Amino acid sequence: MKQGEIPVQSGCEYKQTEEIRIASLYPSLQRYGRFLAQNKWDGDDIAQEAVFRAFCAYKPCSINQALLKKIAYNCWMDTVRKRKREQLIEQPEQEGKETKQKNSGLVDHLLSQLTLKQAVIFALKEGFQYKSKEIAEIMQTTEFAVKSSLNRARKQLNHPETDERKVTFTNEEEERVFQFLQESLATEDPSILLKAIPTLHSLKSQAVSKPVLSVKQAPSNTLCMAA
């Protein structure tokens, strides 16, 4: 090589030089990533992803600190948006599980303190806001009998004579009542319970063959019941 000539790097040497240059930018990029994420693990992931995206989209000679930080910021925004989408998907599922557990405990409480008839009447009144006269038509009994049943149910729930016991089913029908009550309250759809009433032998003498009343929607606070 003559004096004054600039040595020409081979492709391999040039690549190594650029990689060394970009590697020198990494510590600053890593600190920036941790600043964005406010934790070490996510910050390091952001820095690594930014370098990967930079190599995929740009020539090594055009990669600099400003570009890497811009890519890192976009990586973090993508991560934030992804997590928000996941939360929106998971939230209804979680709420559904919590609602099911809540309603299951509520029905347990009703059946641990009340008879099957009282539990059904109480759910129609307090859970779905049916009037006593409407419940009497559904149960094919008198309005006085419904009011008496509700009065006894409220007294028992407010001042139980015995401690709440674990609900155990002595027959298949009790289990069916539990399921119908739970499903109706969970879906806020009384039609599930109304359609089942005529099939329940313990209520058969009081049930109409087909409910003639309009189906009501349950209020948001499904049962206004004293603990």
C-alpha positions as protocol buffer text, in pm:
chain_id: "A"
residue {
  index: 1
  type: MET
  ca { x: 0 y: 0 z: 0 }
}
residue {
  index: 2
  type: LYS
  ca { x: 139 y: 337 z: -105 }
}
residue {
  index: 3
  type: GLN
  ca { x: 179 y: 623 z: 139 }
}
residue {
  index: 4
  type: GLY
  ca { x: -139 y: 831 z: 171 }
}
residue {
  index: 5
  type: GLU
  ca { x: -376 y: 559 z: 50 }
}
residue {
  index: 6
  type: ILE
  ca { x: -671 y: 464 z: 278 }
}
residue {
  index: 7
  type: PRO
  ca { x: -685 y: 93 z: 345 }
}
residue {
  index: 8
  type: VAL
  ca { x: -993 y: -74 z: 203 }
}
residue {
  index: 9
  type: GLN
  ca { x: -1181 y: -296 z: 446 }
}
residue {
  index: 10
  type: SER
  ca { x: -1317 y: -629 z: 336 }
}
residue {
  index: 11
  type: GLY
  ca { x: -1689 y: -697 z: 372 }
}
residue {
  index: 12
  type: CYS
  ca { x: -1628 y: -912 z: 677 }
}
residue {
  index: 13
  type: GLU
  ca { x: -1409 y: -649 z: 844 }
}
residue {
  index: 14
  type: TYR
  ca { x: -1663 y: -377 z: 768 }
}
residue {
  index: 15
  type: LYS
  ca { x: -1944 y: -582 z: 922 }
}
residue {
  index: 16
  type: GLN
  ca { x: -1741 y: -649 z: 1234 }
}
residue {
  index: 17
  type: THR
  ca { x: -1660 y: -279 z: 1267 }
}
residue {
  index: 18
  type: GLU
  ca { x: -2027 y: -181 z: 1242 }
}
residue {
  index: 19
  type: GLU
  ca { x: -2131 y: -446 z: 1491 }
}
residue {
  index: 20
  type: ILE
  ca { x: -1871 y: -318 z: 1737 }
}
residue {
  index: 21
  type: ARG
  ca { x: -1997 y: 37 z: 1686 }
}
residue {
  index: 22
  type: ILE
  ca { x: -2362 y: -63 z: 1745 }
}
residue {
  index: 23
  type: ALA
  ca { x: -2263 y: -273 z: 2046 }
}
residue {
  index: 24
  type: SER
  ca { x: -2111 y: 39 z: 2199 }
}
residue {
  index: 25
  type: LEU
  ca { x: -2454 y: 203 z: 2175 }
}
residue {
  index: 26
  type: TYR
  ca { x: -2628 y: -82 z: 2358 }
}
residue {
  index: 27
  type: PRO
  ca { x: -2567 y: 20 z: 2725 }
}
residue {
  index: 28
  type: SER
  ca { x: -2733 y: 358 z: 2666 }
}
residue {
  index: 29
  type: LEU
  ca { x: -3019 y: 189 z: 2479 }
}
residue {
  index: 30
  type: GLN
  ca { x: -3061 y: -59 z: 2767 }
}
residue {
  index: 31
  type: ARG
  ca { x: -3090 y: 224 z: 3020 }
}
residue {
  index: 32
  type: TYR
  ca { x: -3350 y: 392 z: 2800 }
}
residue {
  index: 33
  type: GLY
  ca { x: -3550 y: 70 z: 2775 }
}
residue {
  index: 34
  type: ARG
  ca { x: -3551 y: 29 z: 3154 }
}
residue {
  index: 35
  type: PHE
  ca { x: -3661 y: 392 z: 3189 }
}
residue {
  index: 36
  type: LEU
  ca { x: -3958 y: 329 z: 2958 }
}
residue {
  index: 37
  type: ALA
  ca { x: -4065 y: 4 z: 3123 }
}
residue {
  index: 38
  type: GLN
  ca { x: -3971 y: 102 z: 3478 }
}
residue {
  index: 39
  type: ASN
  ca { x: -3826 y: -243 z: 3537 }
}
residue {
  index: 40
  type: LYS
  ca { x: -3512 y: -429 z: 3435 }
}
residue {
  index: 41
  type: TRP
  ca { x: -3662 y: -731 z: 3262 }
}
residue {
  index: 42
  type: ASP
  ca { x: -3902 y: -552 z: 3030 }
}
residue {
  index: 43
  type: GLY
  ca { x: -3640 y: -283 z: 2966 }
}
residue {
  index: 44
  type: ASP
  ca { x: -3380 y: -536 z: 2854 }
}
residue {
  index: 45
  type: ASP
  ca { x: -3635 y: -706 z: 2629 }
}
residue {
  index: 46
  type: ILE
  ca { x: -3717 y: -371 z: 2468 }
}
residue {
  index: 47
  type: ALA
  ca { x: -3348 y: -298 z: 2401 }
}
residue {
  index: 48
  type: GLN
  ca { x: -3292 y: -638 z: 2244 }
}
residue {
  index: 49
  type: GLU
  ca { x: -3605 y: -610 z: 2030 }
}
residue {
  index: 50
  type: ALA
  ca { x: -3502 y: -262 z: 1915 }
}
residue {
  index: 51
  type: VAL
  ca { x: -3160 y: -386 z: 1797 }
}
residue {
  index: 52
  type: PHE
  ca { x: -3322 y: -682 z: 1621 }
}
residue {
  index: 53
  type: ARG
  ca { x: -3571 y: -459 z: 1439 }
}
residue {
  index: 54
  type: ALA
  ca { x: -3297 y: -214 z: 1346 }
}
residue {
  index: 55
  type: PHE
  ca { x: -3083 y: -484 z: 1184 }
}
residue {
  index: 56
  type: CYS
  ca { x: -3387 y: -619 z: 999 }
}
residue {
  index: 57
  type: ALA
  ca { x: -3495 y: -282 z: 857 }
}
residue {
  index: 58
  type: TYR
  ca { x: -3181 y: -73 z: 817 }
}
residue {
  index: 59
  type: LYS
  ca { x: -2827 y: -99 z: 690 }
}
residue {
  index: 60
  type: PRO
  ca { x: -2574 y: -115 z: 975 }
}
residue {
  index: 61
  type: CYS
  ca { x: -2412 y: 211 z: 869 }
}
residue {
  index: 62
  type: SER
  ca { x: -2740 y: 400 z: 915 }
}
residue {
  index: 63
  type: ILE
  ca { x: -2809 y: 271 z: 1267 }
}
residue {
  index: 64
  type: ASN
  ca { x: -2739 y: 529 z: 1535 }
}
residue {
  index: 65
  type: GLN
  ca { x: -2844 y: 608 z: 1892 }
}
residue {
  index: 66
  type: ALA
  ca { x: -3139 y: 827 z: 1794 }
}
residue {
  index: 67
  type: LEU
  ca { x: -3279 y: 560 z: 1562 }
}
residue {
  index: 68
  type: LEU
  ca { x: -3241 y: 286 z: 1821 }
}
residue {
  index: 69
  type: LYS
  ca { x: -3420 y: 491 z: 2086 }
}
residue {
  index: 70
  type: LYS
  ca { x: -3703 y: 569 z: 1846 }
}
residue {
  index: 71
  type: ILE
  ca { x: -3742 y: 198 z: 1766 }
}
residue {
  index: 72
  type: ALA
  ca { x: -3724 y: 113 z: 2138 }
}
residue {
  index: 73
  type: TYR
  ca { x: -4006 y: 359 z: 2210 }
}
residue {
  index: 74
  type: ASN
  ca { x: -4220 y: 200 z: 1938 }
}
residue {
  index: 75
  type: CYS
  ca { x: -4144 y: -145 z: 2083 }
}
residue {
  index: 76
  type: TRP
  ca { x: -4266 y: -30 z: 2424 }
}
residue {
  index: 77
  type: MET
  ca { x: -4584 y: 120 z: 2279 }
}
residue {
  index: 78
  type: ASP
  ca { x: -4653 y: -209 z: 2099 }
}
residue {
  index: 79
  type: THR
  ca { x: -4607 y: -394 z: 2429 }
}
residue {
  index: 80
  type: VAL
  ca { x: -4843 y: -158 z: 2613 }
}
residue {
  index: 81
  type: ARG
  ca { x: -5113 y: -195 z: 2347 }
}
residue {
  index: 82
  type: LYS
  ca { x: -5078 y: -573 z: 2345 }
}
residue {
  index: 83
  type: ARG
  ca { x: -5118 y: -592 z: 2723 }
}
residue {
  index: 84
  type: LYS
  ca { x: -5427 y: -371 z: 2712 }
}
residue {
  index: 85
  type: ARG
  ca { x: -5585 y: -600 z: 2452 }
}
residue {
  index: 86
  type: GLU
  ca { x: -5506 y: -904 z: 2665 }
}
residue {
  index: 87
  type: GLN
  ca { x: -5662 y: -739 z: 2971 }
}
residue {
  index: 88
  type: LEU
  ca { x: -5979 y: -658 z: 2777 }
}
residue {
  index: 89
  type: ILE
  ca { x: -6005 y: -1021 z: 2670 }
}
residue {
  index: 90
  type: GLU
  ca { x: -5929 y: -1165 z: 3013 }
}
residue {
  index: 91
  type: GLN
  ca { x: -6145 y: -923 z: 3213 }
}
residue {
  index: 92
  type: PRO
  ca { x: -6487 y: -1054 z: 3100 }
}
residue {
  index: 93
  type: GLU
  ca { x: -6371 y: -1410 z: 3166 }
}
residue {
  index: 94
  type: GLN
  ca { x: -6256 y: -1317 z: 3514 }
}
residue {
  index: 95
  type: GLU
  ca { x: -6573 y: -1122 z: 3584 }
}
residue {
  index: 96
  type: GLY
  ca { x: -6775 y: -1419 z: 3468 }
}
residue {
  index: 97
  type: LYS
  ca { x: -6593 y: -1650 z: 3708 }
}
residue {
  index: 98
  type: GLU
  ca { x: -6636 y: -1404 z: 3996 }
}
residue {
  index: 99
  type: THR
  ca { x: -7006 y: -1358 z: 3918 }
}
residue {
  index: 100
  type: LYS
  ca { x: -7060 y: -1733 z: 3903 }
}
residue {
  index: 101
  type: GLN
  ca { x: -6885 y: -1781 z: 4238 }
}
residue {
  index: 102
  type: LYS
  ca { x: -7084 y: -1496 z: 4392 }
}
residue {
  index: 103
  type: ASN
  ca { x: -7417 y: -1632 z: 4269 }
}
residue {
  index: 104
  type: SER
  ca { x: -7323 y: -1983 z: 4376 }
}
residue {
  index: 105
  type: GLY
  ca { x: -7258 y: -1856 z: 4730 }
}
residue {
  index: 106
  type: LEU
  ca { x: -7582 y: -1658 z: 4723 }
}
residue {
  index: 107
  type: VAL
  ca { x: -7789 y: -1960 z: 4625 }
}
residue {
  index: 108
  type: ASP
  ca { x: -7606 y: -2167 z: 4887 }
}
residue {
  index: 109
  type: HIS
  ca { x: -7710 y: -1910 z: 5147 }
}
residue {
  index: 110
  type: LEU
  ca { x: -8075 y: -1915 z: 5036 }
}
residue {
  index: 111
  type: LEU
  ca { x: -8104 y: -2293 z: 5037 }
}
residue {
  index: 112
  type: SER
  ca { x: -7919 y: -2325 z: 5367 }
}
residue {
  index: 113
  type: GLN
  ca { x: -8181 y: -2107 z: 5539 }
}
residue {
  index: 114
  type: LEU
  ca { x: -8502 y: -2151 z: 5338 }
}
residue {
  index: 115
  type: THR
  ca { x: -8721 y: -2423 z: 5197 }
}
residue {
  index: 116
  type: LEU
  ca { x: -8720 y: -2480 z: 4822 }
}
residue {
  index: 117
  type: LYS
  ca { x: -9051 y: -2294 z: 4783 }
}
residue {
  index: 118
  type: GLN
  ca { x: -8933 y: -2000 z: 4992 }
}
residue {
  index: 119
  type: ALA
  ca { x: -8606 y: -1979 z: 4796 }
}
residue {
  index: 120
  type: VAL
  ca { x: -8786 y: -1974 z: 4461 }
}
residue {
  index: 121
  type: ILE
  ca { x: -9043 y: -1715 z: 4575 }
}
residue {
  index: 122
  type: PHE
  ca { x: -8773 y: -1500 z: 4734 }
}
residue {
  index: 123
  type: ALA
  ca { x: -8560 y: -1509 z: 4416 }
}
residue {
  index: 124
  type: LEU
  ca { x: -8856 y: -1404 z: 4200 }
}
residue {
  index: 125
  type: LYS
  ca { x: -8941 y: -1119 z: 4435 }
}
residue {
  index: 126
  type: GLU
  ca { x: -8600 y: -982 z: 4532 }
}
residue {
  index: 127
  type: GLY
  ca { x: -8393 y: -1100 z: 4241 }
}
residue {
  index: 128
  type: PHE
  ca { x: -8627 y: -1024 z: 3952 }
}
residue {
  index: 129
  type: GLN
  ca { x: -8866 y: -772 z: 4109 }
}
residue {
  index: 130
  type: TYR
  ca { x: -9188 y: -963 z: 4039 }
}
residue {
  index: 131
  type: LYS
  ca { x: -9491 y: -842 z: 4232 }
}
residue {
  index: 132
  type: SER
  ca { x: -9654 y: -1070 z: 4486 }
}
residue {
  index: 133
  type: LYS
  ca { x: -9963 y: -1098 z: 4267 }
}
residue {
  index: 134
  type: GLU
  ca { x: -9750 y: -1207 z: 3970 }
}
residue {
  index: 135
  type: ILE
  ca { x: -9565 y: -1462 z: 4180 }
}
residue {
  index: 136
  type: ALA
  ca { x: -9899 y: -1598 z: 4302 }
}
residue {
  index: 137
  type: GLU
  ca { x: -10002 y: -1655 z: 3939 }
}
residue {
  index: 138
  type: ILE
  ca { x: -9673 y: -1827 z: 3859 }
}
residue {
  index: 139
  type: MET
  ca { x: -9689 y: -2049 z: 4166 }
}
residue {
  index: 140
  type: GLN
  ca { x: -10068 y: -2093 z: 4129 }
}
residue {
  index: 141
  type: THR
  ca { x: -10138 y: -1992 z: 4484 }
}
residue {
  index: 142
  type: THR
  ca { x: -10280 y: -1690 z: 4665 }
}
residue {
  index: 143
  type: GLU
  ca { x: -10115 y: -1354 z: 4704 }
}
residue {
  index: 144
  type: PHE
  ca { x: -10155 y: -1389 z: 5080 }
}
residue {
  index: 145
  type: ALA
  ca { x: -9960 y: -1717 z: 5073 }
}
residue {
  index: 146
  type: VAL
  ca { x: -9680 y: -1553 z: 4875 }
}
residue {
  index: 147
  type: LYS
  ca { x: -9657 y: -1259 z: 5115 }
}
residue {
  index: 148
  type: SER
  ca { x: -9654 y: -1496 z: 5413 }
}
residue {
  index: 149
  type: SER
  ca { x: -9376 y: -1699 z: 5255 }
}
residue {
  index: 150
  type: LEU
  ca { x: -9174 y: -1385 z: 5183 }
}
residue {
  index: 151
  type: ASN
  ca { x: -9222 y: -1261 z: 5538 }
}
residue {
  index: 152
  type: ARG
  ca { x: -9099 y: -1592 z: 5684 }
}
residue {
  index: 153
  type: ALA
  ca { x: -8805 y: -1597 z: 5441 }
}
residue {
  index: 154
  type: ARG
  ca { x: -8693 y: -1247 z: 5532 }
}
residue {
  index: 155
  type: LYS
  ca { x: -8714 y: -1318 z: 5904 }
}
residue {
  index: 156
  type: GLN
  ca { x: -8516 y: -1636 z: 5863 }
}
residue {
  index: 157
  type: LEU
  ca { x: -8249 y: -1466 z: 5653 }
}
residue {
  index: 158
  type: ASN
  ca { x: -8219 y: -1170 z: 5888 }
}
residue {
  index: 159
  type: HIS
  ca { x: -8233 y: -1375 z: 6207 }
}
residue {
  index: 160
  type: PRO
  ca { x: -8145 y: -1737 z: 6129 }
}
residue {
  index: 161
  type: GLU
  ca { x: -8247 y: -1979 z: 6403 }
}
residue {
  index: 162
  type: THR
  ca { x: -7942 y: -2195 z: 6329 }
}
residue {
  index: 163
  type: ASP
  ca { x: -7596 y: -2131 z: 6192 }
}
residue {
  index: 164
  type: GLU
  ca { x: -7566 y: -2147 z: 5818 }
}
residue {
  index: 165
  type: ARG
  ca { x: -7505 y: -2505 z: 5717 }
}
residue {
  index: 166
  type: LYS
  ca { x: -7329 y: -2644 z: 5416 }
}
residue {
  index: 167
  type: VAL
  ca { x: -7585 y: -2718 z: 5147 }
}
residue {
  index: 168
  type: THR
  ca { x: -7620 y: -3088 z: 5074 }
}
residue {
  index: 169
  type: PHE
  ca { x: -7870 y: -3228 z: 4829 }
}
residue {
  index: 170
  type: THR
  ca { x: -8091 y: -3507 z: 4956 }
}
residue {
  index: 171
  type: ASN
  ca { x: -8243 y: -3567 z: 4616 }
}
residue {
  index: 172
  type: GLU
  ca { x: -8200 y: -3479 z: 4251 }
}
residue {
  index: 173
  type: GLU
  ca { x: -8472 y: -3213 z: 4261 }
}
residue {
  index: 174
  type: GLU
  ca { x: -8293 y: -3003 z: 4521 }
}
residue {
  index: 175
  type: GLU
  ca { x: -7984 y: -3005 z: 4303 }
}
residue {
  index: 176
  type: ARG
  ca { x: -8192 y: -2900 z: 4003 }
}
residue {
  index: 177
  type: VAL
  ca { x: -8342 y: -2608 z: 4197 }
}
residue {
  index: 178
  type: PHE
  ca { x: -7990 y: -2500 z: 4290 }
}
residue {
  index: 179
  type: GLN
  ca { x: -7880 y: -2511 z: 3926 }
}
residue {
  index: 180
  type: PHE
  ca { x: -8186 y: -2324 z: 3795 }
}
residue {
  index: 181
  type: LEU
  ca { x: -8155 y: -2052 z: 4058 }
}
residue {
  index: 182
  type: GLN
  ca { x: -7782 y: -2014 z: 4000 }
}
residue {
  index: 183
  type: GLU
  ca { x: -7815 y: -1999 z: 3621 }
}
residue {
  index: 184
  type: SER
  ca { x: -8104 y: -1751 z: 3631 }
}
residue {
  index: 185
  type: LEU
  ca { x: -7920 y: -1517 z: 3865 }
}
residue {
  index: 186
  type: ALA
  ca { x: -7590 y: -1549 z: 3677 }
}
residue {
  index: 187
  type: THR
  ca { x: -7750 y: -1466 z: 3341 }
}
residue {
  index: 188
  type: GLU
  ca { x: -8007 y: -1227 z: 3492 }
}
residue {
  index: 189
  type: ASP
  ca { x: -8270 y: -1425 z: 3303 }
}
residue {
  index: 190
  type: PRO
  ca { x: -8572 y: -1539 z: 3510 }
}
residue {
  index: 191
  type: SER
  ca { x: -8714 y: -1738 z: 3217 }
}
residue {
  index: 192
  type: ILE
  ca { x: -8476 y: -2023 z: 3304 }
}
residue {
  index: 193
  type: LEU
  ca { x: -8636 y: -2054 z: 3646 }
}
residue {
  index: 194
  type: LEU
  ca { x: -8991 y: -1989 z: 3520 }
}
residue {
  index: 195
  type: LYS
  ca { x: -8970 y: -2267 z: 3261 }
}
residue {
  index: 196
  type: ALA
  ca { x: -8835 y: -2508 z: 3521 }
}
residue {
  index: 197
  type: ILE
  ca { x: -9098 y: -2449 z: 3789 }
}
residue {
  index: 198
  type: PRO
  ca { x: -9364 y: -2678 z: 3635 }
}
residue {
  index: 199
  type: THR
  ca { x: -9110 y: -2963 z: 3624 }
}
residue {
  index: 200
  type: LEU
  ca { x: -9028 y: -2943 z: 3994 }
}
residue {
  index: 201
  type: HIS
  ca { x: -9241 y: -3195 z: 4183 }
}
residue {
  index: 202
  type: SER
  ca { x: -9200 y: -3018 z: 4516 }
}
residue {
  index: 203
  type: LEU
  ca { x: -9363 y: -2713 z: 4359 }
}
residue {
  index: 204
  type: LYS
  ca { x: -9594 y: -2890 z: 4117 }
}
residue {
  index: 205
  type: SER
  ca { x: -9908 y: -2843 z: 4319 }
}
residue {
  index: 206
  type: GLN
  ca { x: -9841 y: -2471 z: 4311 }
}
residue {
  index: 207
  type: ALA
  ca { x: -9701 y: -2423 z: 3962 }
}
residue {
  index: 208
  type: VAL
  ca { x: -9878 y: -2332 z: 3643 }
}
residue {
  index: 209
  type: SER
  ca { x: -9809 y: -2539 z: 3335 }
}
residue {
  index: 210
  type: LYS
  ca { x: -9678 y: -2238 z: 3139 }
}
residue {
  index: 211
  type: PRO
  ca { x: -9588 y: -1897 z: 3285 }
}
residue {
  index: 212
  type: VAL
  ca { x: -9805 y: -1628 z: 3132 }
}
residue {
  index: 213
  type: LEU
  ca { x: -9618 y: -1329 z: 3271 }
}
residue {
  index: 214
  type: SER
  ca { x: -9359 y: -1131 z: 3085 }
}
residue {
  index: 215
  type: VAL
  ca { x: -8997 y: -1207 z: 3165 }
}
residue {
  index: 216
  type: LYS
  ca { x: -8825 y: -938 z: 3364 }
}
residue {
  index: 217
  type: GLN
  ca { x: -8459 y: -850 z: 3376 }
}
residue {
  index: 218
  type: ALA
  ca { x: -8279 y: -870 z: 3706 }
}
residue {
  index: 219
  type: PRO
  ca { x: -8148 y: -544 z: 3852 }
}
residue {
  index: 220
  type: SER
  ca { x: -7771 y: -502 z: 3874 }
}
residue {
  index: 221
  type: ASN
  ca { x: -7771 y: -580 z: 4247 }
}
residue {
  index: 222
  type: THR
  ca { x: -7931 y: -916 z: 4188 }
}
residue {
  index: 223
  type: LEU
  ca { x: -8068 y: -981 z: 4536 }
}
residue {
  index: 224
  type: CYS
  ca { x: -8131 y: -717 z: 4800 }
}
residue {
  index: 225
  type: MET
  ca { x: -8090 y: -962 z: 5082 }
}
residue {
  index: 226
  type: ALA
  ca { x: -7981 y: -907 z: 5438 }
}
residue {
  index: 227
  type: ALA
  ca { x: -7679 y: -1110 z: 5544 }
}
